[in-house]
């Protein structure tokens, strides 16, 4: 029985939303009328929203209804990695307890307090009840369940180890979310510190400096060259600051548009990989993502070539992704995975050696997990070093700028004191 998302108005005129299971949109509208609610729209739950079904009686055009109709055109909500991990673990527990899949999906949907998650799970359950496999049902929501998730679930269904695979997926989703949080947390401090430096220096140059130096200009004395240079910079920022800010924003927008081209993105990300510290950090991040993803796919009995293709798409760096695609072609021709990855020179030697060792010993999944752990530890070390280096450098740079500004403002006072003596 399909599921439908509805929007309606209750007798008090308040907006009501929810999900109902019914045979058709007409039955949903009748159920709403039985509650004395006025149907506004009825949509079958899915990732792609179509045109809303027309109610039998059109309500008057009001601001509330217009807002509801505009809401139908909004993109579907996503769920966070933490919520996805929680839902996956709950589903794994219920499946392990021998609960039928549709009942397990219904129970997880009822336990969540997030409407978007509940709506998605209800839609998945509806497709499962219509005869689809769980992997096929998840395919109706590709923005929520990535390809690795669907491929792993499909392999678990075919092998009869769906509960074990779901547990692996929950662990993988939690690790991926933790990795992203560590990277963002490490980069947050330098970004905030840089923004504060820019704001403080701009405030000094555009507001404080002109008012202080105007006192010395009124006396008719010639100002030192450093003070005059500071005044020139201050005048430029006050006159052209907004235009400079606009040009910077337009430059950033043009740069992002330029990166949409595959050749431009390949060139830029290849340049980043060649930088001393940042390049090593990006290679560790890509290798950690690749090995962790490939490990769970290998452990779920996904074919090696398919696992390489899916894992390569999760790296987040185009040159490394293309290197994995090239390696997959060599593996298809009979070459070992480790040697094929080493040919690009983009993957850390430790990762390549562990993968080669896993192939030789028949413990590829275990060695991929060890490689992922090693690269994540290396990533933590590099992030700590990067933050430890950038923080003092930014503080020193800000201190030098503020010192120059203060010295330029105080230099006329020093010269006046010399003349008085």
DRENDO-1510 file (C-alpha; in Angstrom, 1 decimal, always signed):
<recs>
REC; n; res; u; v; w
REC; 1; UNK; +0.0; +0.0; +0.0 .
REC; 2; UNK; +1.6; +3.3; -1.1 .
REC; 3; UNK; +2.2; +6.2; +1.3 .
REC; 4; UNK; +1.0; +9.7; +0.7 .
REC; 5; UNK; +2.2; +13.0; +2.2 .
REC; 6; UNK; -0.7; +15.4; +2.8 .
REC; 7; UNK; -1.2; +19.1; +3.7 .
REC; 8; UNK; -4.6; +20.2; +5.0 .
REC; 9; UNK; -6.4; +22.8; +7.1 .
REC; 10; UNK; -8.3; +21.8; +10.2 .
REC; 11; UNK; -11.6; +23.4; +11.3 .
REC; 12; UNK; -9.6; +26.1; +13.1 .
REC; 13; UNK; -7.7; +27.0; +10.0 .
REC; 14; UNK; -4.4; +25.6; +11.2 .
REC; 15; UNK; -2.0; +23.9; +8.9 .
REC; 16; UNK; -1.7; +20.1; +9.3 .
REC; 17; UNK; +0.8; +17.9; +7.7 .
REC; 18; UNK; +1.5; +14.2; +7.8 .
REC; 19; UNK; +1.8; +10.8; +6.0 .
REC; 20; UNK; -1.1; +8.3; +5.4 .
REC; 21; UNK; -1.1; +4.9; +3.8 .
REC; 22; UNK; -4.0; +4.4; +1.3 .
REC; 23; UNK; -4.8; +2.9; -2.0 .
REC; 24; UNK; -5.1; +6.2; -3.9 .
REC; 25; UNK; -4.9; +10.0; -3.4 .
REC; 26; UNK; -8.8; +10.0; -3.4 .
REC; 27; UNK; -8.9; +7.7; -0.4 .
REC; 28; UNK; -6.4; +10.0; +1.5 .
REC; 29; UNK; -8.6; +13.0; +0.8 .
REC; 30; UNK; -11.7; +11.1; +2.0 .
REC; 31; UNK; -9.8; +10.2; +5.2 .
REC; 32; UNK; -9.0; +13.8; +5.7 .
REC; 33; UNK; -12.6; +14.9; +5.2 .
REC; 34; UNK; -13.7; +12.3; +7.7 .
REC; 35; UNK; -11.5; +14.2; +10.2 .
REC; 36; UNK; -13.2; +17.4; +9.0 .
REC; 37; UNK; -10.0; +18.6; +7.5 .
REC; 38; UNK; -9.8; +20.5; +4.2 .
REC; 39; UNK; -7.3; +18.8; +1.8 .
REC; 40; UNK; -4.9; +21.1; +0.2 .
REC; 41; UNK; -2.5; +18.7; -1.5 .
REC; 42; UNK; -1.8; +14.9; -1.6 .
REC; 43; UNK; +1.6; +13.7; -2.9 .
REC; 44; UNK; +2.9; +10.1; -3.0 .
REC; 45; UNK; +6.0; +9.9; -0.9 .
REC; 46; UNK; +9.2; +9.8; -3.0 .
REC; 47; UNK; +12.4; +11.6; -3.7 .
REC; 48; UNK; +11.0; +13.3; -6.8 .
REC; 49; UNK; +7.8; +15.2; -6.2 .
REC; 50; UNK; +5.3; +15.5; -8.9 .
REC; 51; UNK; +2.4; +17.8; -9.3 .
REC; 52; UNK; +0.0; +17.9; -6.4 .
REC; 53; UNK; -3.3; +16.1; -6.7 .
REC; 54; UNK; -6.1; +18.5; -7.0 .
REC; 55; UNK; -8.6; +18.4; -4.2 .
REC; 56; UNK; -12.3; +17.9; -4.9 .
REC; 57; UNK; -13.2; +21.4; -3.7 .
REC; 58; UNK; -10.7; +24.3; -4.1 .
REC; 59; UNK; -10.3; +26.3; -0.9 .
REC; 60; UNK; -10.2; +30.1; -1.2 .
REC; 61; UNK; -6.9; +31.7; -2.0 .
REC; 62; UNK; -5.2; +32.8; +1.2 .
REC; 63; UNK; -1.7; +33.5; +2.2 .
REC; 64; UNK; -1.6; +30.2; +4.1 .
REC; 65; UNK; -2.6; +28.2; +1.1 .
REC; 66; UNK; -0.1; +30.0; -1.1 .
REC; 67; UNK; +2.6; +29.3; +1.4 .
REC; 68; UNK; +1.6; +25.6; +1.4 .
REC; 69; UNK; +1.7; +25.4; -2.4 .
REC; 70; UNK; +5.1; +27.0; -2.4 .
REC; 71; UNK; +6.3; +24.4; +0.1 .
REC; 72; UNK; +5.4; +21.7; -2.5 .
REC; 73; UNK; +8.2; +23.0; -4.8 .
REC; 74; UNK; +10.8; +23.1; -2.1 .
REC; 75; UNK; +13.5; +20.3; -2.3 .
REC; 76; UNK; +13.0; +17.3; -0.1 .
REC; 77; UNK; +14.6; +17.4; +3.3 .
REC; 78; UNK; +17.7; +15.4; +4.0 .
REC; 79; UNK; +18.6; +13.6; +7.2 .
REC; 80; UNK; +21.9; +14.0; +9.0 .
REC; 81; UNK; +24.6; +11.4; +9.2 .
REC; 82; UNK; +23.9; +10.9; +12.9 .
REC; 83; UNK; +20.2; +10.3; +12.3 .
REC; 84; UNK; +21.0; +7.9; +9.5 .
REC; 85; UNK; +23.3; +5.9; +11.7 .
REC; 86; UNK; +20.7; +5.8; +14.5 .
REC; 87; UNK; +18.0; +4.6; +12.1 .
REC; 88; UNK; +20.3; +2.0; +10.6 .
REC; 89; UNK; +21.3; +0.6; +14.0 .
REC; 90; UNK; +17.6; +0.5; +15.2 .
REC; 91; UNK; +16.7; -1.3; +12.0 .
REC; 92; UNK; +19.5; -3.8; +12.4 .
REC; 93; UNK; +18.4; -4.6; +15.9 .
REC; 94; UNK; +14.8; -5.3; +14.9 .
REC; 95; UNK; +15.9; -7.4; +11.8 .
REC; 96; UNK; +18.2; -9.4; +14.1 .
REC; 97; UNK; +15.2; -10.0; +16.4 .
REC; 98; UNK; +13.5; -11.7; +13.4 .
REC; 99; UNK; +10.9; -9.0; +13.0 .
REC; 100; UNK; +9.5; -8.7; +9.5 .
REC; 101; UNK; +11.1; -6.0; +7.5 .
REC; 102; UNK; +7.9; -3.9; +6.9 .
REC; 103; UNK; +7.1; -4.0; +10.6 .
REC; 104; UNK; +10.7; -3.1; +11.5 .
REC; 105; UNK; +10.5; -0.1; +9.2 .
REC; 106; UNK; +7.2; +0.9; +10.7 .
REC; 107; UNK; +8.6; +0.6; +14.3 .
REC; 108; UNK; +11.6; +2.8; +13.5 .
REC; 109; UNK; +9.4; +5.4; +11.8 .
REC; 110; UNK; +7.2; +5.6; +14.8 .
REC; 111; UNK; +10.2; +5.9; +17.2 .
REC; 112; UNK; +11.8; +8.9; +15.4 .
REC; 113; UNK; +10.7; +12.4; +16.3 .
REC; 114; UNK; +11.8; +14.0; +13.1 .
REC; 115; UNK; +9.1; +14.4; +10.4 .
REC; 116; UNK; +11.5; +14.2; +7.5 .
REC; 117; UNK; +12.9; +10.9; +8.7 .
REC; 118; UNK; +9.4; +9.5; +9.4 .
REC; 119; UNK; +8.2; +10.5; +6.0 .
REC; 120; UNK; +11.2; +8.8; +4.3 .
REC; 121; UNK; +10.9; +5.6; +6.2 .
REC; 122; UNK; +7.2; +5.5; +5.6 .
REC; 123; UNK; +7.9; +5.8; +1.9 .
REC; 124; UNK; +10.5; +3.0; +2.0 .
REC; 125; UNK; +8.0; +0.8; +3.9 .
REC; 126; UNK; +5.3; +1.4; +1.3 .
REC; 127; UNK; +7.6; +0.3; -1.5 .
REC; 128; UNK; +8.7; -2.8; +0.4 .
REC; 129; UNK; +5.0; -3.7; +0.9 .
REC; 130; UNK; +4.5; -3.4; -2.8 .
REC; 131; UNK; +7.1; -6.1; -3.4 .
REC; 132; UNK; +10.3; -4.2; -3.8 .
REC; 133; UNK; +13.5; -5.3; -2.1 .
REC; 134; UNK; +14.9; -3.0; +0.6 .
REC; 135; UNK; +17.7; -1.8; -1.7 .
REC; 136; UNK; +15.3; -1.0; -4.5 .
REC; 137; UNK; +13.0; +0.9; -2.1 .
REC; 138; UNK; +16.0; +2.9; -0.8 .
REC; 139; UNK; +16.8; +3.8; -4.4 .
REC; 140; UNK; +13.7; +6.0; -4.4 .
REC; 141; UNK; +15.6; +8.3; -2.0 .
REC; 142; UNK; +19.1; +8.6; -3.6 .
REC; 143; UNK; +19.9; +11.9; -1.8 .
REC; 144; UNK; +19.3; +10.3; +1.6 .
REC; 145; UNK; +20.7; +6.8; +1.0 .
REC; 146; UNK; +24.0; +7.0; -1.0 .
REC; 147; UNK; +25.1; +4.4; -3.5 .
REC; 148; UNK; +27.3; +2.6; -1.0 .
REC; 149; UNK; +24.4; +2.3; +1.4 .
REC; 150; UNK; +22.1; +0.8; -1.3 .
REC; 151; UNK; +24.8; -1.5; -2.7 .
REC; 152; UNK; +25.7; -2.9; +0.7 .
REC; 153; UNK; +22.1; -3.5; +1.6 .
REC; 154; UNK; +21.5; -5.2; -1.7 .
REC; 155; UNK; +24.5; -7.5; -1.0 .
REC; 156; UNK; +23.2; -8.2; +2.5 .
REC; 157; UNK; +19.8; -9.2; +1.2 .
REC; 158; UNK; +21.3; -11.6; -1.4 .
REC; 159; UNK; +23.6; -13.2; +1.2 .
REC; 160; UNK; +20.9; -13.4; +3.9 .
REC; 161; UNK; +23.0; -11.3; +6.3 .
REC; 162; UNK; +21.0; -8.1; +6.3 .
REC; 163; UNK; +21.2; -7.6; +10.1 .
REC; 164; UNK; +25.1; -7.9; +10.0 .
REC; 165; UNK; +25.3; -5.6; +7.0 .
REC; 166; UNK; +23.1; -3.0; +8.7 .
REC; 167; UNK; +25.3; -3.1; +11.8 .
REC; 168; UNK; +28.3; -2.5; +9.6 .
REC; 169; UNK; +26.6; +0.4; +7.8 .
REC; 170; UNK; +25.7; +2.0; +11.1 .
REC; 171; UNK; +29.3; +1.8; +12.2 .
REC; 172; UNK; +30.5; +3.2; +8.9 .
REC; 173; UNK; +28.0; +6.1; +9.0 .
REC; 174; UNK; +29.1; +7.0; +12.5 .
REC; 175; UNK; +32.8; +6.9; +11.6 .
REC; 176; UNK; +32.2; +9.0; +8.5 .
REC; 177; UNK; +30.2; +11.6; +10.5 .
REC; 178; UNK; +33.0; +11.7; +13.2 .
REC; 179; UNK; +35.6; +12.2; +10.6 .
REC; 180; UNK; +33.8; +15.1; +9.0 .
REC; 181; UNK; +33.3; +16.6; +12.4 .
REC; 182; UNK; +37.0; +16.3; +13.3 .
REC; 183; UNK; +38.0; +18.0; +10.0 .
REC; 184; UNK; +35.4; +20.8; +10.4 .
REC; 185; UNK; +36.3; +21.3; +14.0 .
REC; 186; UNK; +40.0; +21.6; +13.2 .
REC; 187; UNK; +39.4; +24.1; +10.4 .
REC; 188; UNK; +37.0; +26.2; +12.4 .
REC; 189; UNK; +39.6; +27.9; +14.6 .
REC; 190; UNK; +41.8; +29.3; +11.8 .
REC; 191; UNK; +38.7; +30.4; +9.8 .
REC; 192; UNK; +37.2; +32.3; +12.8 .
REC; 193; UNK; +40.6; +33.8; +13.7 .
REC; 194; UNK; +41.2; +35.0; +10.1 .
REC; 195; UNK; +37.8; +36.6; +10.0 .
REC; 196; UNK; +38.4; +38.4; +13.3 .
REC; 197; UNK; +41.7; +39.6; +12.0 .
REC; 198; UNK; +40.1; +41.1; +8.9 .
REC; 199; UNK; +37.3; +42.7; +10.9 .
REC; 200; UNK; +39.6; +44.3; +13.5 .
REC; 201; UNK; +42.1; +45.7; +10.9 .
REC; 202; UNK; +39.3; +47.0; +8.7 .
REC; 203; UNK; +37.7; +48.7; +11.7 .
REC; 204; UNK; +40.9; +50.3; +12.7 .
REC; 205; UNK; +41.7; +51.5; +9.2 .
REC; 206; UNK; +38.2; +52.8; +8.3 .
REC; 207; UNK; +37.1; +54.3; +11.6 .
REC; 208; UNK; +39.9; +54.8; +14.2 .
REC; 209; UNK; +42.8; +56.0; +12.1 .
REC; 210; UNK; +41.0; +58.9; +10.3 .
REC; 211; UNK; +39.7; +60.3; +13.5 .
REC; 212; UNK; +43.0; +60.1; +15.4 .
REC; 213; UNK; +45.2; +61.4; +12.5 .
REC; 214; UNK; +42.7; +64.3; +11.8 .
REC; 215; UNK; +43.9; +65.9; +15.0 .
REC; 216; UNK; +47.4; +66.2; +13.8 .
REC; 217; UNK; +46.4; +67.3; +10.3 .
REC; 218; UNK; +44.5; +70.3; +11.8 .
REC; 219; UNK; +47.7; +71.6; +13.3 .
REC; 220; UNK; +49.2; +72.1; +9.8 .
REC; 221; UNK; +52.3; +70.0; +10.5 .
REC; 222; UNK; +53.6; +67.6; +7.9 .
REC; 223; UNK; +53.0; +64.0; +8.8 .
REC; 224; UNK; +55.6; +61.1; +8.7 .
REC; 225; UNK; +55.6; +58.9; +5.6 .
REC; 226; UNK; +54.3; +55.9; +7.5 .
REC; 227; UNK; +51.3; +57.9; +8.7 .
REC; 228; UNK; +50.6; +59.3; +5.2 .
REC; 229; UNK; +50.8; +55.7; +3.8 .
REC; 230; UNK; +48.3; +54.5; +6.5 .
REC; 231; UNK; +46.0; +57.4; +5.6 .
REC; 232; UNK; +46.1; +56.5; +1.9 .
REC; 233; UNK; +45.2; +52.9; +2.7 .
REC; 234; UNK; +42.4; +54.1; +5.0 .
REC; 235; UNK; +41.0; +56.5; +2.4 .
REC; 236; UNK; +41.1; +53.8; -0.2 .
REC; 237; UNK; +39.1; +51.4; +2.0 .
REC; 238; UNK; +36.6; +54.0; +2.9 .
REC; 239; UNK; +36.0; +55.0; -0.7 .
REC; 240; UNK; +36.4; +51.7; -2.4 .
REC; 241; UNK; +35.8; +49.2; +0.4 .
REC; 242; UNK; +32.3; +48.2; -0.7 .
REC; 243; UNK; +33.3; +47.8; -4.3 .
REC; 244; UNK; +36.3; +45.7; -3.2 .
REC; 245; UNK; +34.1; +43.5; -1.2 .
REC; 246; UNK; +31.7; +43.1; -4.1 .
REC; 247; UNK; +34.5; +42.3; -6.5 .
REC; 248; UNK; +35.8; +39.7; -4.0 .
REC; 249; UNK; +32.4; +38.1; -3.8 .
REC; 250; UNK; +32.1; +38.1; -7.6 .
REC; 251; UNK; +35.6; +36.6; -7.9 .
REC; 252; UNK; +34.7; +33.8; -5.5 .
REC; 253; UNK; +31.5; +33.1; -7.4 .
REC; 254; UNK; +33.3; +33.0; -10.7 .
REC; 255; UNK; +35.9; +30.7; -9.2 .
REC; 256; UNK; +33.2; +28.3; -8.0 .
REC; 257; UNK; +31.7; +28.4; -11.5 .
REC; 258; UNK; +35.1; +27.7; -13.0 .
REC; 259; UNK; +35.5; +24.7; -10.7 .
REC; 260; UNK; +32.3; +23.1; -12.2 .
REC; 261; UNK; +34.3; +22.2; -15.3 .
REC; 262; UNK; +35.9; +18.8; -14.8 .
REC; 263; UNK; +39.2; +19.9; -16.3 .
REC; 264; UNK; +39.4; +23.0; -14.1 .
REC; 265; UNK; +38.6; +21.0; -11.0 .
REC; 266; UNK; +41.2; +18.3; -11.9 .
REC; 267; UNK; +43.9; +21.0; -12.3 .
REC; 268; UNK; +43.0; +22.8; -9.1 .
REC; 269; UNK; +42.7; +19.7; -6.9 .
REC; 270; UNK; +45.9; +18.3; -8.4 .
REC; 271; UNK; +47.6; +21.6; -7.4 .
REC; 272; UNK; +46.3; +21.2; -3.9 .
REC; 273; UNK; +47.7; +17.6; -3.7 .
REC; 274; UNK; +51.2; +19.0; -4.5 .
REC; 275; UNK; +51.3; +21.5; -1.6 .
REC; 276; UNK; +53.5; +20.4; +1.3 .
REC; 277; UNK; +51.2; +20.1; +4.3 .
REC; 278; UNK; +47.8; +20.5; +2.8 .
REC; 279; UNK; +48.5; +18.0; +0.0 .
REC; 280; UNK; +49.5; +15.3; +2.6 .
REC; 281; UNK; +46.4; +16.1; +4.6 .
REC; 282; UNK; +44.1; +15.8; +1.5 .
REC; 283; UNK; +45.8; +12.5; +0.5 .
REC; 284; UNK; +45.3; +11.1; +4.0 .
REC; 285; UNK; +41.6; +12.2; +4.0 .
REC; 286; UNK; +41.0; +10.6; +0.6 .
REC; 287; UNK; +42.8; +7.4; +1.5 .
REC; 288; UNK; +40.9; +7.1; +4.8 .
REC; 289; UNK; +37.5; +7.6; +3.0 .
REC; 290; UNK; +38.5; +5.1; +0.3 .
REC; 291; UNK; +39.8; +2.3; +2.5 .
REC; 292; UNK; +36.9; +2.6; +5.0 .
REC; 293; UNK; +34.3; +2.5; +2.2 .
REC; 294; UNK; +36.1; -0.3; +0.4 .
REC; 295; UNK; +36.4; -2.3; +3.6 .
REC; 296; UNK; +32.7; -2.3; +4.3 .
REC; 297; UNK; +31.8; -3.2; +0.7 .
REC; 298; UNK; +34.3; -6.0; +0.7 .
REC; 299; UNK; +33.0; -7.4; +4.0 .
REC; 300; UNK; +29.4; -7.2; +2.6 .
REC; 301; UNK; +30.4; -9.5; -0.4 .
REC; 302; UNK; +30.1; -6.7; -3.0 .
REC; 303; UNK; +32.3; -7.6; -6.0 .
REC; 304; UNK; +35.8; -6.0; -5.9 .
REC; 305; UNK; +35.3; -4.0; -9.2 .
REC; 306; UNK; +31.9; -2.7; -8.1 .
REC; 307; UNK; +33.4; -1.9; -4.7 .
REC; 308; UNK; +36.3; +0.0; -6.2 .
REC; 309; UNK; +33.9; +2.1; -8.4 .
REC; 310; UNK; +31.7; +3.0; -5.4 .
REC; 311; UNK; +34.5; +3.7; -3.0 .
REC; 312; UNK; +36.3; +5.8; -5.6 .
REC; 313; UNK; +33.3; +8.1; -5.7 .
REC; 314; UNK; +33.5; +8.8; -2.0 .
REC; 315; UNK; +37.1; +10.1; -2.0 .
REC; 316; UNK; +36.1; +13.7; -2.7 .
REC; 317; UNK; +39.2; +14.5; -4.8 .
REC; 318; UNK; +39.0; +14.2; -8.6 .
REC; 319; UNK; +42.6; +13.1; -9.3 .
REC; 320; UNK; +42.4; +10.4; -6.7 .
REC; 321; UNK; +39.0; +9.3; -7.9 .
REC; 322; UNK; +40.3; +9.0; -11.5 .
REC; 323; UNK; +43.3; +7.1; -10.2 .
REC; 324; UNK; +41.0; +4.6; -8.6 .
REC; 325; UNK; +39.1; +4.2; -11.8 .
REC; 326; UNK; +42.3; +3.6; -13.7 .
REC; 327; UNK; +43.3; +1.0; -11.0 .
REC; 328; UNK; +39.9; -0.7; -11.5 .
REC; 329; UNK; +40.6; -1.1; -15.2 .
REC; 330; UNK; +44.0; -2.7; -14.4 .
REC; 331; UNK; +42.3; -5.0; -11.8 .
REC; 332; UNK; +39.8; -6.0; -14.5 .
REC; 333; UNK; +42.8; -7.0; -16.6 .
REC; 334; UNK; +44.2; -9.2; -13.8 .
REC; 335; UNK; +46.5; -6.8; -11.9 .
REC; 336; UNK; +46.6; -6.7; -8.1 .
REC; 337; UNK; +44.7; -3.9; -6.4 .
REC; 338; UNK; +47.6; -2.7; -4.3 .
REC; 339; UNK; +50.0; -2.4; -7.3 .
REC; 340; UNK; +47.4; -0.8; -9.4 .
REC; 341; UNK; +46.8; +1.9; -6.8 .
REC; 342; UNK; +50.5; +2.5; -6.3 .
REC; 343; UNK; +51.0; +3.3; -9.9 .
REC; 344; UNK; +49.3; +6.7; -9.5 .
REC; 345; UNK; +51.6; +7.8; -6.7 .
REC; 346; UNK; +48.7; +9.5; -4.9 .
REC; 347; UNK; +48.1; +7.0; -2.2 .
REC; 348; UNK; +50.2; +6.8; +0.9 .
REC; 349; UNK; +52.7; +3.9; +0.9 .
REC; 350; UNK; +51.4; +2.4; +4.1 .
REC; 351; UNK; +47.9; +2.1; +2.6 .
REC; 352; UNK; +49.3; +0.4; -0.6 .
REC; 353; UNK; +51.4; -2.0; +1.5 .
REC; 354; UNK; +48.5; -3.0; +3.7 .
REC; 355; UNK; +46.2; -3.6; +0.7 .
REC; 356; UNK; +48.8; -5.7; -1.0 .
REC; 357; UNK; +49.3; -7.7; +2.2 .
REC; 358; UNK; +45.6; -8.3; +2.5 .
REC; 359; UNK; +45.4; -9.5; -1.1 .
REC; 360; UNK; +48.3; -12.0; -0.5 .
REC; 361; UNK; +47.0; -13.3; +2.8 .
REC; 362; UNK; +43.3; -13.4; +1.9 .
REC; 363; UNK; +42.4; -10.9; +4.6 .
REC; 364; UNK; +41.7; -7.9; +2.4 .
REC; 365; UNK; +38.8; -6.6; +4.5 .
REC; 366; UNK; +40.9; -6.7; +7.7 .
REC; 367; UNK; +43.8; -4.9; +6.1 .
REC; 368; UNK; +41.6; -2.2; +4.6 .
REC; 369; UNK; +40.2; -1.5; +8.1 .
REC; 370; UNK; +43.7; -1.3; +9.5 .
REC; 371; UNK; +44.7; +1.1; +6.6 .
REC; 372; UNK; +41.6; +3.3; +7.4 .
REC; 373; UNK; +42.5; +3.4; +11.1 .
REC; 374; UNK; +46.1; +4.3; +10.2 .
REC; 375; UNK; +45.1; +7.1; +7.8 .
REC; 376; UNK; +42.6; +8.5; +10.3 .
REC; 377; UNK; +45.3; +8.7; +12.9 .
REC; 378; UNK; +47.7; +10.3; +10.5 .
REC; 379; UNK; +44.9; +12.8; +9.5 .
REC; 380; UNK; +44.4; +13.7; +13.2 .
REC; 381; UNK; +48.1; +14.3; +13.5 .
REC; 382; UNK; +48.2; +16.5; +10.4 .
REC; 383; UNK; +45.2; +18.5; +11.5 .
REC; 384; UNK; +46.8; +19.1; +14.9 .
REC; 385; UNK; +50.0; +20.2; +13.2 .
REC; 386; UNK; +48.1; +22.5; +10.7 .
REC; 387; UNK; +46.0; +24.1; +13.5 .
REC; 388; UNK; +49.1; +24.5; +15.7 .
REC; 389; UNK; +51.0; +26.2; +12.8 .
REC; 390; UNK; +48.2; +28.4; +11.5 .
REC; 391; UNK; +47.0; +29.7; +14.9 .
REC; 392; UNK; +50.3; +31.3; +15.9 .
REC; 393; UNK; +51.0; +32.6; +12.4 .
REC; 394; UNK; +47.7; +34.4; +12.2 .
REC; 395; UNK; +48.1; +35.8; +15.7 .
REC; 396; UNK; +51.6; +37.1; +14.8 .
REC; 397; UNK; +50.4; +38.5; +11.5 .
REC; 398; UNK; +47.5; +40.3; +13.3 .
REC; 399; UNK; +49.9; +41.6; +15.9 .
REC; 400; UNK; +52.3; +43.0; +13.3 .
REC; 401; UNK; +49.5; +44.8; +11.5 .
REC; 402; UNK; +48.1; +46.3; +14.7 .
REC; 403; UNK; +51.6; +47.3; +15.7 .
REC; 404; UNK; +52.2; +49.1; +12.4 .
REC; 405; UNK; +48.8; +50.9; +12.7 .
REC; 406; UNK; +49.5; +52.0; +16.3 .
REC; 407; UNK; +53.0; +53.1; +15.5 .
REC; 408; UNK; +51.8; +55.1; +12.5 .
REC; 409; UNK; +49.3; +56.9; +14.7 .
REC; 410; UNK; +51.8; +57.6; +17.5 .
REC; 411; UNK; +54.7; +58.7; +15.3 .
REC; 412; UNK; +53.4; +62.3; +14.9 .
REC; 413; UNK; +53.3; +62.6; +18.7 .
REC; 414; UNK; +56.9; +61.4; +19.0 .
REC; 415; UNK; +58.0; +64.1; +16.4 .
REC; 416; UNK; +56.0; +66.8; +18.2 .
REC; 417; UNK; +57.7; +65.9; +21.4 .
REC; 418; UNK; +61.1; +66.2; +19.7 .
REC; 419; UNK; +60.3; +69.6; +18.3 .
REC; 420; UNK; +59.2; +70.9; +21.7 .
REC; 421; UNK; +62.5; +69.8; +23.2 .
</recs>
